[in-house]
Amino acid sequence: MRHLATYLLALALSTLAVAGPGAQAQGRDGPLRIEITEGVIEPLPFAVPDFVAEDGRARDLAAQIADVVAADLAGTGLFREIPENAHISRVTSFDSPVQFSDWKAINAQALVTGAVATGAGGRLTVKFRLFDVFAEAPLGEGLQFQGSTGSWRRMAHKVSDAVYSRITGEAPYFDSRVVFVSETGPKNDRRKRLAVMDYDGANMQYLTGDQSLVLAPRFSPDGRRVLYTSYETGFPRINILDVTTVQRRALDDQPGTMSFAPRFAPDGRTVVFSLNRGANTDIFTLDLASGERRRLTSSAAIETAPSFSPDGRFVVFESDRSGTQQLYIMSASGGEARRISFGKGRYGTPVWSPRGDMIAFTKQNAGRFHIGVMRTDGSEERLLTSSFLDEGPTWAPNGRVVMFTRETAGAGGAPALYSVDISGRNLKRVPTPNAASDPNWSPLLE
Amino acid sequence: MTSPRTLLILAVAMGLSACAGGFRGDGAGSGYGSGTGAGAGAGMGVYDPASPQYFNQTVGDRVFFAVDESTLSAEARATLDAQADWLIRNPEYSAIVEGHADEQGTREYNLALGARRASAVRDYIVERGVADARLRTVSYGKERPIEICSTEACYSKNRRAVTVISAGSSS
């Protein structure tokens, strides 16, 4: 009989701790974890029976929360759900002893049990326990979350996050959101508007109308504000929008220029972006409080798509100063840049991993587009996808998954959101009601 | 024999009706509509030479580029010579030059590439004697294709810069 520990070992083997040059770029000494195995991991079988409803009003949510937890875990590709109709035991009381033999019999390696109670004023309490079935022991302490009934999905994601972290040793990512561009209309008259949703596509809301073209929204580090490019004035300008109030303002309006490709610095106080004047596009930073602008690049080439390192010390960006689009890293105050991409083809839209160890990018080569990752020194380049048009990766908060835009070819072509594990496994479409592009993944919610 | 004045009014009226749906240019700019077929047919082969419709149809409002290039071809320069002449003869108009790219490229890069193309057109027209203040540029990157297939036949028409005429000496 295999124990949960065996699976843990399998997961651990698929990641290899390597201290590399990327650590220098970060000024860190600790080991970096990077997955180098392309082998298939057998998903860990788990069971999440319906949570126990502790009062009549909690009954529907008790089942729905268990479903969301199961979908989160199975959606990683690392876990496989044993469906409810195969269960032998029924969990009718959260505190009753677990009948481990019943779960062993169906080979459930991990078991998640939980309970849901409603309270006055729309309060909701969700508790759960995680068990290693073959060790016949709990894995970690039981946890309890409280919130409003309306936030039941978030509470389910928090349960999943705890389970995922305990079993994989990785940081969690389910309790997070994605801001993106929702698209309707034919290819030659596309309407675009900003929208935000849970990482799994639930709870979608629009943030703007579709009167003017909008592009590439990016969350602030606290997830409360969004930078994006808008053609509201007829010219591309960076706007900043409050996600809660949906109020927006132009960031920096310099007549005769175009500004785009904004991203926050990790401190949330500085924005790095591209400013075009005439034929030239360079990278600048803007201090949000003082409005002070600082120029980081000054070559005649196209310099765009800047992204800060998580420690705020460096900026990775793309430039065609060598003749084609390639990736470079420079100090966050500008100055000399070091080229990091040297493979065949063109490289664009680099994004620094929240872990600091890798850069995700779009690669264009031989008529195909790829999403790839590489170390911050350009080594260990690995292409995760290949299609007619993949672009614009964004990292999950834990740096294990990237989401991106995949557009299909032809007159009826349309974009959709996809996600893929950085191992290249588990490519899947993220559900959205309309065509969708330019996803940006929030940090883990507070 | 109709007087030139009547002809002008007729031409403008026809031009407007051909642009039903507003003065939407090739992109989102507020100019006199262009685009293939606008104002064509209905026996209207000839516009008043001082009209934006004449500019769009007869002078030619757009030039095309090679893949990932913003260099002006001989054919493009000939079109832009005529655009500059028209703008010099019609000082009551200004223009926005829209730069566009085909879909083969990343979004941000294509915005910058479209800006290069628009800027190349603007610089050329200014060199030909049109006042700098009468021309603005904007890039739409790959956001506003006019042809929607995913082959070079369409891409070659989407890699363009369109000079959109608007009323007013400058903005």
Chai-1 contact restraints between the chains, C-beta under 6 A:
chainA,res_idxA,chainB,res_idxB,connection_type,confidence,min_distance_angstrom,max_distance_angstrom,comment,restraint_id
A,K187,B,I148,contact,1.0,0.0,6.0,A-B,restraint_1
A,N188,B,P145,contact,1.0,0.0,6.0,A-B,restraint_2
A,N188,B,I148,contact,1.0,0.0,6.0,A-B,restraint_3
A,L213,B,E143,contact,1.0,0.0,6.0,A-B,restraint_4
A,F235,B,V138,contact,1.0,0.0,6.0,A-B,restraint_5
A,F260,B,L111,contact,1.0,0.0,6.0,A-B,restraint_6
A,A261,B,E108,contact,1.0,0.0,6.0,A-B,restraint_7
A,N276,B,A115,contact,1.0,0.0,6.0,A-B,restraint_8
A,G278,B,S119,contact,1.0,0.0,6.0,A-B,restraint_9
A,A279,B,R116,contact,1.0,0.0,6.0,A-B,restraint_10
A,A279,B,S119,contact,1.0,0.0,6.0,A-B,restraint_11
A,T281,B,A112,contact,1.0,0.0,6.0,A-B,restraint_12
A,I302,B,A112,contact,1.0,0.0,6.0,A-B,restraint_13
A,T304,B,E108,contact,1.0,0.0,6.0,A-B,restraint_14
A,T304,B,A112,contact,1.0,0.0,6.0,A-B,restraint_15
A,A305,B,E108,contact,1.0,0.0,6.0,A-B,restraint_16
A,Q325,B,Y109,contact,1.0,0.0,6.0,A-B,restraint_17
A,G348,B,T106,contact,1.0,0.0,6.0,A-B,restraint_18
A,G348,B,Y109,contact,1.0,0.0,6.0,A-B,restraint_19
A,T349,B,T106,contact,1.0,0.0,6.0,A-B,restraint_20
A,T362,B,T106,contact,1.0,0.0,6.0,A-B,restraint_21
A,E391,B,T106,contact,1.0,0.0,6.0,A-B,restraint_22
A,A409,B,S150,contact,1.0,0.0,6.0,A-B,restraint_23
A,G410,B,S150,contact,1.0,0.0,6.0,A-B,restraint_24
A,A411,B,I148,contact,1.0,0.0,6.0,A-B,restraint_25
A,A411,B,C149,contact,1.0,0.0,6.0,A-B,restraint_26
